[in-house]
């Protein structure tokens, strides 16, 4: 369940679409988010691209990290989770994915190795090694998000739905997302023009309603998540941008 709740905040970002020819992020880029439940700050997340590339499977790769932690009263549970993707610089496909969970006395470490020639994912966890057959162009939750940032939204029409293959933990998913138009979101830096996305969810007991997850990404060449709302059965959790640096392009600020 812990993995599922954390994934709910990451999986809305993990969608593959049509790539543009120009990169829209750079090494050293960093974004920090505040996670709130009502008026309470319950956690934070930091997303950053390492300042150098790494060789994995003989390919140069970006190293992209997501660090999540509890804050405020919820830090009594002391959660410190890290997700790392080594995504190649050519096709933006994952070559390796690492997951580390530290939640009080709970410990979990997992590594996924991607072989896109054989279409398999090998998972190593403790003394266990498992192999999974996967479709072409499979993504992890981080590389999928960075591929989404290359989508040309001018090709989207209102309400149109797209899907993407994704592997997380030990399962293959086929996620779908619905384009829900344009708008503005108020941030601590001012209003920003955004694109609205709604992941299409199957019936389940964890989420409340069909549009339980709502994602707003900046309507510019960065295409950075500005805000995410998730309606759980116990209430709504909101993730908002708090800090940023080294974004490749200026944000498109609204009036």
N, C-alpha and C positions, 0 to 999 in steps of 0.2 A: 504493500500500500504506500509506503514512503516513496518508492521509486515512481509509482503511478502519479502521485500528487506533484512531485517535482517535475515529472515529464509533462504534466499538463501545462506548465508555464513555458516549457521549451518546445514542445511539439507543434504548437501553432506556428512557430517560426520555420519549421522544417518542411518546406514545400519546394518542389523543383518545377521550374517553368522554362520559358524560352530565354536564352541568354543573350545579352547585348555583347557587342564586340569589345567594349572598354571596361576595364576594372573599375570598381567604385568603392574600394577600400584600400588601405595601405598598411604596411607593417608599423606597429606602434599605436595604431588606433585603439581607443579605449572608451567604454561606456559603462556608467554605473547607474543602477536602478534601485529604487526604494520599493519594498513590498509592504502593503498595508492591508489591514483587516479593519474596516470601519475607520475610526480615528487613530487606531493604534498602528505604529510601525512594528512589524513582526519580523522583518528580514531585509536583506539586501542581496543584489547580484551584481557581479562585475564581469564584463565581457571584454577581452582584449586579444589583440593579435601580436605575437612576439615580434621583436625588432629584427630577427634574422630568420632565414629559412633552414629547414632540416631535411636530410636525406632519408627517405623511407621507401622501401621497395625500389630503390634506384632512381627515385623521382624527387625533385626539389619540392618541399611542402611548406605551406604556412602552418605554424603552430598556433591554434586558437584555443583560448581557455575561457571557461565560465566557472566562476567561484560563487557559490551561494552560502549564506550563513544566516542564522537567526540573530535578531537584535531586540533590544528592549526586554519586556517581560518574558518573551518566548526564548530568550537566550538561556533561561534555566535549563532548557533541553540541549543547549550547546550543539547546534548542527553546523558542520563545516564540510560542505560537499564540493567536489571539483570534477569538472568534465573537460577533457582535452581532446581535440581533433587535430590530426595531421592530414591536411587537405592539400592535394597536389596543386601546383600553381598553373597547370595547363588546362585540365578539365574540371577542376573544382570538385574532385571526387575524393572521398576519405580513403586513406591508406592504413590508418591506425586510429583507434579511439580508446581513451582511457577514462575510467570512472573510479573515483575514490569517495567513499562515504565515511564520515565521522560524526556520529549522532549519539552523544553520551557514551555509553559503553558499546554501542553497536559499531562494528567495523565491516567494511566491504570494499574489496578492490577487484576490478575487472578490466581486462584488456581485450579489445576486438581487433582482429587483423583482417583486412579486406583484400581479397584476390579477385580483381575485376576481369581477369582473363578466364578464370575458371568459374566465376560467379559463385563464390563461396565466402562465408565469413567464419573465421575460427575464433572462438571465445576461450580465453584462459582465465580461470578463477580458482584460486587456491591450487589444489592438485588436479583439478578437472580441466580437460580439454574437449570442447565440443565443436563440431563443424555443421554449418547450416547452408543449404542451397538457397540462393537468392536470385532475383531477376537482374537484368542489366541496369547499370547506373544506380545501384542502391546507395543510399545515404545514411549517415548517422544524423543525430538531431542537430549538430552544429553545422556540418557541411551543407545539410539541407537548407538551413537558414541563410548561409552565405550564397548559396545558389539562387535562393529567392531574391536576394538583393540584385541579381542580374536580370530579373524579369522585366521585359518591356511592357509596362501596364497600358500603353496605348493600344495594345492588342486585346485588352480585356473589355468585355461589355458588362453592363450592370446585371448582377445575378448569375453570371457565368461561373461554372465550377471547373476546377482543375484538380488533378490528383498527382500523387508522387509516391514512389517506393521508399520505405524507411525501415531501418533495422535498429532496434533499441532493446537493451537487456538481453533477451534471448528470443525475440519475436520479430517477424516481418509484418509490417503494417502497410496498408494502402490508404493513405490519408487524402481527404478531399478538402478543398477550401473554396469558399464562395466570395467573389469580389462584390463588395457592398457599397461602392461609390467613393466619393471624396468628401472632405470636410476640414475642420480645424480642431485642434486640441490645445487647451491652455496648459502651459508648462511654467516652471519657475523662471524660464528665460523669455517668456512671452508666448503668444499664439503661434502655432506652426501648422502649415498645410499638411494634410495627411491623406493616405489611402486607407479605406476600411476593409478588413478581411474577416470572414467568419468561417472557421473550420466547421465542417459538417460532421456531427457526432452521431454514433449509433445510440440506440436506447441503452441507458445504464442508470445505476443508482447513485453514482458519485456526482454527476452533474445535474443541474437544474435547467431543463428546457433544451430545445434544439440549437439555439444560438448562445449556448452557455459560455463560449469562449469568443471574445471580441479583441481583435488586434488592430492597432492604428500604427502605420509605418509612415515615415516622412515622405511627402510627395515631392521628392527631388531625386537627384542622382545618387544620394547616399542610401535611401530606402532603409532607414534605421527604425526599429521599433521604438515608438515614443511612449506607448501605453498599451497595457494588456489587462483585460478584465476576465476573471474566471468565476462563474456562478457555481459554487459547490452546493451540495445539499444543506450544508451548515451556514452558508453565507457567501458573500462575494469577496474575493481577494483581488487587489489591484496592484499592478506593477507600473511604476512611473519613472521616467528618466530623471536622474538627479545631477549627473556630471557627464561631461564628454570632453575628449581631446583628440587632436590629429585626425578629425574626419576629413576625407579627401576633398569634398565639395562643400560650399556654404549651404546651410539649411535654408529652406524656403519659408520665411516667416510670414504669417497672415496679418491681417489688420485688426 
